[in-house]
C-alpha cells in the first residue's frame, strides 16, 4: 500500500443477505477479489440507524440481528473504485446501510512470518 490511503467503513446488519449469502461475507469476498489490502468485519453490541430502531445483543433479537462494521483499507483510488462496487451490492440487497470514507496514513502494512493464504474463503 503506497501513497494516499483510505478507510472504507460499511455499517450493516449481521443478518442482511444478498441472494443466499450474508452481505458482509459477500463484501469481504469482493474486496479480496478486487485485490484490496485488507478487510475486517466487527460485530457491534448496540446500534440504531436511519430507521431509529435499536438493535442490541441484550434484547430478544437473534444474535445475528446485531450491527456489523466492515472496514477496508487500501490506496485512495482503489477504495473509491471499490465503493462503487459496494453501492451496487447494497442496491441489490435492498438493505439499509451507512458507508463512509476516511483518509488516513498507513504506518505499517506487512505479512507475518508464517503467512498462509486463506484459500477456503
Secondary structure, 3 states (H helix, E strand, C coil): CCCCEEEEEEEEECCCEECCEEHHHHHHHHHHHCCCCEEEEEECCEECCCCCCCEECCCCCCHHHCEEEEEEEEEHHHHHHHHHHHHHHHHHHCCCCEEEEEEECCCCCCCCCCCCCCCCC
